[in-house]
Amino acid sequence: MTTTTQVKHEVKDLSLASLGKQRIEWAGREMPVLRQIQDRFVAEKPLAGIRLVACCHVTTETAHLAIALKNAGADALLIASNPLSTQDDVAASLVADYGIPVFAIKGEDNATYHRHVQTALDHRPNLIIDDGSDVVATLIQERQDQIADLIGTTEETTTGIVRLQAMLRDGVLTFPAMNVNDADTKHFFDNRYGTGQSTLDGIIRATNILLAGKTVVVAGYGWCGKGTALRARGMGANVIVTEIDPIKALEAVMDGFRVVPMAIAAPQGDLFITVTGNKHVIRGEHFDRMKDGAIVCNSGHFDIEIDLVALKERAAEVKTVRPFTEEYKLASGKSVVVLGEGRLVNLAAAEGHPSAVMDMSFANQALACEYLVKNKGKLSPGLHSIPQEIDAEIARLKLQAMGIAIDALTPEQIEYINSWTSGT
């Protein structure tokens, strides 16, 4: 690591910065909503004097969020939210070209990751943008004295929201948290269209397999699972869905997918994709039933959806056969292939979601930070939804950037929908 800048950092190689800057600028072409927000932030400085920590996947899209926050006046610091999701050239460019402290290295071990979480908290943040709630959880468990400095936090992952809900139930969430994940302009698009496309992108880059004709098992039919199943079917795969929620299972059936328990799907699948946010969705007994050469991967936030410990216990040999592709030779003689070490395959083996969809997600993040600062001291502790007017404004800006116009209600229509006296 070189030290040609005064900005504090821990990145792989600052000489990668020029390539990273090119890629950041390319991503910006597809992010017109965040660009418009940033233009306003430059003039208004709504985050002036705010110490901000962002724990996110360090990608070209995240770079634009970090730049927007800095232009809003924030003293911002960025760390990775996943050991395999950092794009090293982007991290270098943010330090060298934009003066943003970054602590993120692709492939960093767990000890380094946790050290970076501590580095983030050493910044004594007033705002935390979290991706999985590791920074918030560490703050509550280890840095109680810093909670007084905190205005609030934002969270944009399903996994992180589940953790925040658990904190709320346990009475330890004593500050406001913005539920960015449930914003309509986030989960309807990012989770569904972003995860669907980027997951298959990661799988194809890692393996170069043909999806047409394959049996693909999608574990979980939330918004991420819906998008993944939809895109896999679009590539010609025969898709099986596994679920624990009867409503979601019924929805998958009505959408035309076969729904069975994982134990039934295990011997049928060629490719398994977990998107549940839960632990050990694919377990030892499932590996035992899989066909030779079955491929398993995860597109949920943490690497616990696939029970890799159970798989290693069954393996006589483990070898890397392609980048981000490991073959576990089992004692039975068959093999199971794991992509991206069981971590987010779309970020481990590819580049994550396309810029156009992250434009809306990060617009929500930026505006959620502004909302927390504007409402400092007014919001109760706990989870808060993105205000509907912010959600609608992001959608309006996105449509405008796409050159799409929509109708407006006439005065007569407004009167009708606000009246209870009119009928048949």
N, C-alpha and C positions, 0 to 999 in steps of 0.2 A: 504493500500500500504506500503510495506517495503522499507527501504532505506539502503540496504546493499552494494550499489555501489555508486561510485562517479559520475557516468554518469547521467546527467540530464534526467529525464524521468517522465512520468505520465502514468502508465499502471495499469491494474487491480490488478495483484498479481505476484510478482517476483518468488514466489514458484512454479509457473507453468513452469518455464524456462526449466527444464529437459525434460518435455514432448514436449515442443516447439522445443527444439534442435533435438530430435529424428525425429520429423515430418519434420523439415527443411532438415535434412540429407536424409530422404526418398525422398523428392521432388527433391533433387539434382541428384538422379539417372537418372531422366528424362530430365535433363537440360544440355546436353553436350556442346551445342554451347556457352552458357553463361560461362560455366566452362573454355572453351578454351580461351575466351576473358579475363576472370579473371586471368588466368595464365599469359597472356601477360601483363595485367595491373600491376600485382605484380612486374614484372621485370622493366617495363617502367615508372610507376607512372605518367600517362598523366594528372591526375587531382590534382597533388601536389599543395597544397596551396589554393585550390578552396573551398569556402564555398558553400555547396550544400544543398538544401531542396528538399525532395521528398514528395509529397502529393499523396499517393497511397492507394489502398486497402492493408491492412497489413496482408498478407498471407504468406504461406511457400515459394511461388514463388517470391514474392516481397522481401522476406528476402535475397534471393540469389542476387538480383539486388543490394540491399543495401550493402551487403558484398563485392560485386565486386567493387562498387563505393568507399568504404572505402579502399579496397586494391589498388585502383588506386591512392590513396593519398588524396582523398577528405575529407574535414571536413563535414561529412554528418549528417543530421537530418531528421527523418521520422515522418510524421503525417498521420492520416487516411484521406481518401478522401470521406468517407461515414460513417455515424454513426453506421451502422450495419455490416460493412464489415470486422471489425478487428477480427483477431484470437488472443485471449488474451495470449495464451501460446507462440505464435510466437513473439508477442510484448515483452513479458518477456524475452525470450531467446536472442533476439537481444540486449537488454540492458545488461543482466547478463553475457552472453557468448561471445558476439561479440563487446561489448563496443560501441554500436550505440545508441544515444539518440532517444527515441521514445515517442511520445505523442499521444496515441490512446487507447481507451477503447471501447469494443463492447457494443453498446447500449447507448453511450454517447449522451446527449441531444444537441440540436442545439447551446445553449450558450457555452457549453464545446467545441464543434466542432469549433465554430468561435474563441474561445479563443486560441485553438491550431493553427489556421491559423495565429493569431497574434504572437504566440510563434515562429512559423516558420519564419515569417518576422523579428522578433527580432534577428534572426541568421544572418541577413544582407546577404542574399544569392547572390552569383555570378552566380549560375545556379539554375533553378527551374525545377523539373520534376513534371508536373501537371496532374491531372486526373479529368477533368471537369472544369479547369481554375479558380477555386475559389481563389487560392493563387495569380495568376497573376491579376485577377480582383480586389482583395483587394489591391494589391500593387499599381495599377494604380489609384484607387479611394482614397486611404488613405495614401499611403507612397510614394508620388511622389519623395521625396528627395532621396529615395533608388534606383531609376531607374539607376542612374549613376554607381552603383555597379554591375549592372546586365550585364553579357555577353550574356545571352539568356535563352530561356525556351524550353522545349520539351512537347508535348501533344499527348496522345495516345487514346483519346476517340473521337467519332463522336460529342458528345455534346460539348466537349471542343473546337474542331476545329470550330464548328459553332459560338461559342462565340468569338474565336480569329478573325474569319472573320468579325464579327460585330465590334470588336475593331479596326480592320484595316480600315473598311469603315468609322468609326467615327474619324479616325486619332489619336487614342491614343496608338496604338501598335507601339511604337517607338524603338523597339529592335527586334532582330531576334528570331523567333519561329520555331522550327523544327516540321513539321507535321509527327509525327511517325505513326499516325493512317492510313495514306494513303500509307505507305510502303507496297509493295506486300506481304512481309513475315510477315506482321502484319494482315491487314484486310482480306486477303484471307483465313487465317487460324484461328487466334484468334477470329475475329468477327463471322466467319461462323461456324467452327467446335467447337471452345471453347464455344461460347455462346449457340450454339445449344445443346450441351451435358450438360453443367453445368446448364442451365435453367431448363431442364427437371429433372436433378438431384435434384435441389432445390425444385421443385414442388412435386416430389415423396417423398422426405424426410419430407416435411411439411405436406403432406396429406395422403400418402400411397394409392393414388387412382390408379386404373387401367386405363391406357391411351387407350388401345385397345377398339375401338368402340365408344370412346368419340368424340364429335365435338369440336375441338380446333380452336379458332379464334386467328390468329396472326396479330396484328396491326403493319404494316410496313414491307416492303419487301426489305430493304437494306441488307447488308451482314449479320447482326445479325438476321434479320427476315428470310432470306433464310435458314440459319443454323437451326433456331428454327423450321421452317415449315418442313424442311427435316427430322429432328430427330423425330418430332412428328408423321409424316407419317410413319417413320420407326418403331415406337412403335405401329402402328395399328390405329392411330387416323384418323378421317375424318377432314381434315384441310381446313379452310376458311381463306382467306387473305383479309385484308382491306388496301387500299392505297389511296394516294392523287396524286401520280406521275403516269401519263399515261404509261410511259415507263416501270416502275417497275411493274405496274399492269399487263401490257401485258406480261412481263416476267413471272410473277407468273402464268398467264393463260397457257402460253406455257410450264411451268414446271408441269402442271397438277393439279393446285389448283383452287378452286372456288374463284372468286373475287367478293365481294359485298360491299356496303357501311355498316358502322358500325350499322346504324339503322336497316338494314335488318339482319345483323349477330346477333344482340343482343338477340332476342328471340330464336335463334337456338343453341347458344354456351353453352357447358358445362364448358369450361375452356377458359379464355381470357388472352392472353399474349401480353403486349405492348412492342414494341422495336423500337420506332420512334425517341426519343430524343426531342419530342415536348410536349406541355402542353395540358392537359385535352382531351386526345384522347378518353377516356371513360368518359362520362358525365352523368349528372342526368337523361336526357331523355333515355339514354341507360340502366341505372340501372332499370328504370321503366318498361322496356320491357323484361328484363332478366327473365329466368325461375327460379323457386325456387331452391336454392342451387347452383347457378352458382358461379364459382370460378374465381376471377380476380387477376392478378399479373403483375408485371412489371420487365423487364430486361433491360430497358433503364437506363441511369446514375442517373437521379434525380427522386425524388418521386412525380413529378407533372403530370405524364402521366395519372394517374387515379385521377379523381376529388373526393378526399376523403371528402372534405368539403360538397359537394352536397350529398354524400352518408350518411354522419353523420346527415345531416339535415332530411333525410328520415327515419332514424333509430329510433325505439322505444327502442332498447336495443343493446348493443355491448358486446360480451363476447369472451374470449379466449377459444378456443375449443381444440387446440393442440399448441405446441410451434410454434411461427411465423404464427399462423392461427387464424384469428378473424372472428367471424360470426356477421354480421349486420342483426338484425331482423327488417324488415321494417314495417311501419304502415299497409301496405297492407296484412301482414301476411306471406309473403315469406321472404327468407333470401338470402343475398349475402355474400360470403366468400372472405376475402382479405388476401393475403399471404405477410409476411414480411413487414407489414405496408406500402405497396406500394413501398418499396425500392427494390433495386436489389435482386431479389429472389434467384439468384444463389449464392450470397454471404451472404445474410441474413440467409437463411435456409440451405445452403450447404457450400462448400469450394471454390467456384469460379472455374475458368477454370483449366483443367488438366495441370500439370507441363510441359508436352511435348510441348504444344502449346505456353505457356507463355515463354518458352525457347527462341523462336524467337522474341516475342514482347519485352522482356527485353534485348535481345541482341541488338535490334534496339535502345532502350533507352540508353544503355550504350555507344554504338558507336556514337549516336547522341550527347551525352554530350562531348565525346572526340572530335568530329567534331567541335562543337561550340568553344571549347577552342583552338583547332589548328587554327581556322579561326577567332579568336577574332579580331575585327576591320575591317574585310574584308567583312562581310555579311551585306547586307542592312536590315533595319527594315522590318518586315513583315514575312509572312509564307514562309518556305523553305521546299522542299521535301527532303527526305532521298536520298542521291546520289545513282544512280543505281548500282554502283560497290559495295557499302556496302550491299544493298539489295541482290545482287547476291551472295556475299561472305557468307552471313548468310544462304542462301538456300544451297550453296555448302557444308558448314560445317554441316548442318542438315542432308543432304543426306549421307555425309561421315560417320556421327555418326550412321546412320541407316543401314550402309553397302550396300548402293545403289549406283551403278555406272551408268553414262549416257554417251552418245556418244559425240564426239567432231567433229567439222567441219573438213573436209579434205581441203588441200590447194586448190583443184579444186572447192570445194563448196564455199570456201571463195571468190575465184576469181569470181565465178558466181553471188553471191548475191551482189557483189560490182560493177558489170558491168551492163551497160544498153544496150550493143550492142547485147547480146545473146538473141535469141527469139526462136520461133517455127521453 
